Every structure is written in structure tokens, then in C-alpha cells.
Amino acid sequence: MAEWSELLAAARKAQASAYAPYSNFQVGSSILADGQVFTGCNVENASYGATVCAERNAIGAMILAGAKHIERVVVVTPSKSPKTPCGVCRQVLAEFHHHGDFEILSVGSEGAEQCILFSDLHPQGFGPKDLVD
């Protein structure tokens, strides 16, 4: 399994490619899934609703490669304190939560860290299992 340091380095590299001309809030993310590392950065749009978060871009890369079992997630932001994924990203991450719980490491610009289980971040979330009641 990839070490947290490897995932953090990958997320920071992705963060450097973020396209955030409106918010100047560059985010990078890395996801360890099926033993492979996938990255993404946020891509803003003048039509704000068309903006795509780093986590969802990393999930897109993961799916494109055929991986589906998330093991770890890292999110890096330019804020001093760590920030967790937004509500939309939490819902997209919930799509892969049925494969088992995973940790999310959030890291701020000065190195402050917060590690949380996805199930604690998104309790009682709606996911694939809810479609078969």
C-alpha cells in the first residue's frame, strides 16, 4: 500500500496544476485505489456551477483506469487549516464507500493535518445500497 507521504506528494503536485483563476483556492487530491495512485486538481469555470473539484477529477481518473476500491484519499488546500471534501465530493465518494471504509487525510498550507474515516465524515449518507431497499 502506498505510504501517506507518497500520496501527499502526489496531491501537492496535482495542486500545482489547479486552474483556479476566480477563487485562487488551488486544491489537489490523490486517491489510492486498487493499489494505484490517481490525482486530480480543481478546474474552475466562469459559470461557477461547471467547476469540478480535485477529488472528483481524481475519481474520474480512477474510474478511467478501471479501479473502483478506494483505500485512501488525500486533499491539500491553500488554507492554513485542513479542509475536508465538499458535500458534492462526499456524495461521489459515497459511491465507492460500499467497498469498505477508508481514511481521508486533509492537509493545510502550513502542514496542519486532519485524518478522518469517510464514515465519520459522511454518516448515514445515501449510496448504492440505498437503491435496493
Residue, then its C-alpha position, 0 to 999 in steps of 0.5 A: m500500500a502506498e505510504w501517506s507521504e507518497l500520496l501527499a506528494a502526489a496531491r501537492k503536485a496535482q495542486a500545482s496544476a489547479y486552474a483556479p483563476y476566480s477563487n485562487f483556492q488551488v486544491g489537489s487530491s490523490i486517491l489510492a485505489d486498487g493499489q494505484v495512485f490517481t490525482g486530480c486538481n480543481v478546474e474552475n469555470a466562469s459559470y461557477g456551477a461547471t467547476v469540478c473539484a480535485e477529488r472528483n477529477a481524481i475519481g474520474a481518473m480512477i474510474l478511467a483506469g478501471a479501479k473502483h476500491i478506494e483505500r485512501v484519499v488525500v486533499v491539500t488546500p491553500s488554507k492554513s487549516p485542513k479542509t475536508p471534501c465538499g458535500v458534492c465530493r462526499q456524495v461521489l465518494a459515497e459511491f465507492h464507500h460500499h467497498g469498505d471504509f477508508e481514511i481521508l487525510s486533509v492537509g493545510s498550507e502550513g502542514a496542519e493535518q486532519c485524518i478522518l474515516f469517510s464514515d465519520l465524515h459522511p454518516q448515514g449518507f445515501g449510496p448504492k445500497d440505498l437503491v435496493d431497499 
